[in-house]
Amino acid sequence: MITMEVRGRDLVTGLPKPITISSTDIQEAIQESLLHILEAIRATLEDCPPELSGDIVDQGVILSGGGALLNGVQEWLTNEIVVPVQLADNPLESVAIGTGLSLEVIHKLQKAVY
């Protein structure tokens, strides 16, 4: 368990107050959000075509974004979805890069949806 002292404003007194939080506190605080993400991943995997399922089982999925950097999330997801989970090369930047690339071909994407 890792602990850290953080400072913030006490909502009762309005005064600055340091508190010590632990990695366990953080895990508890984000547990519900992580479970929603897990549900979305499972639903996506269940709905994907068989030819894509084979690739996912062989090659796994890639985590990106800030959540990918959470300590232990890669191992947790690997155990939960039973396929390999890897981190993107630059998880924080990959979301912005992917968004930029999709904007370059948005006209093609719009045609595929409609």
N, C-alpha and C positions, 0 to 999 in steps of 0.2 A: 504494500500500500504506500502511495506517495501522498505527502501532505504539503500544503502551501498556505502561507498567510496572505490574505487578500484584504483590501481596504474598501470600504464603501460607507454609505450613509445609513445610519440606523433609522428605520422608518418610524419608530416610536419617538425617539428623542430628536431626530433630525441632525444629530451630530455624527462626525466621522467615527467609524468604529472598525478596528481590525478583527477578523475572525480567521480561524484555521479551518480549511476544507480539505477533504481527502479525495483520492481517486475514487473511492467507494461512493462518496457523496455525489460525485459527478456522474458515475454510472447509474445510480438510482434516479438522478434528475433527468437523464436522457433515455432511460430504459424504454419508456412508452414510445418515443419517437423511433428508436431503433427497431422495435417490434413492428411498427407500421411500415418501415422500410423493408423489413424481412417479408412481411405479408405481400407487399407490392412486387418484390423480386420473385417470390414463389408463384404468384398469380401470372406474372409475365412468363416465367419458365413453363408453366402449365399450358399457356395459350400459344406458345410459339410453335411453328411448323416442325415436323419431325426432322427435316434435313438440317434445320438450325439447332435443334436439340442435340444432335450428334456432335456438331461442332462445339457447342457449349460444354458438353460432357468431356470432350477431348481437350479443349483449349481453356475452358473456364471463362470466368467473367473478370472484368477489370473495374476496380473501384477508382472513382475520381471525385474531386471536390474536397472540401475541408474535412468532411466526415471520414474520408479514407485515411486520414492521419491520426484518427483516434487510436490510442494504444490498445491493441488486442482485437480490433474490429475485423481485421482480415482473417484471423484464425477463427473467431466466433462465426463469421459468415460461412467460412469453409465447412465448419462442422454442421451448421444449420441446413445449408442447401446441398451439401455433399457433392460439390463440384469445386475445382480449383478456383481460388480467388486471388487475383494479383493486383498490385497497386499500379496505377498509371505512373509514367515516368515523372511527371510534374502534376500531381493531383490538383493543386490549387489553380494552376494555369490551364489545365486541360479542358475545364468547363468553358472558360472564356474562348479558348482556341476553337473548340468544337462549335460553339455558338457562332463565332465569326465565319467559320467554314460553311456552316449551314446557311448563313445569310447570303453567301455568294451563290448558292444554288436554290434559294428559296422559291423561285418560280417553278423549278422542277418538283420540289417538295409539295407545293400547293397543288400541282396537277395530280400527284400521286394520291393525295387525300381525297380529292373530289371526284 
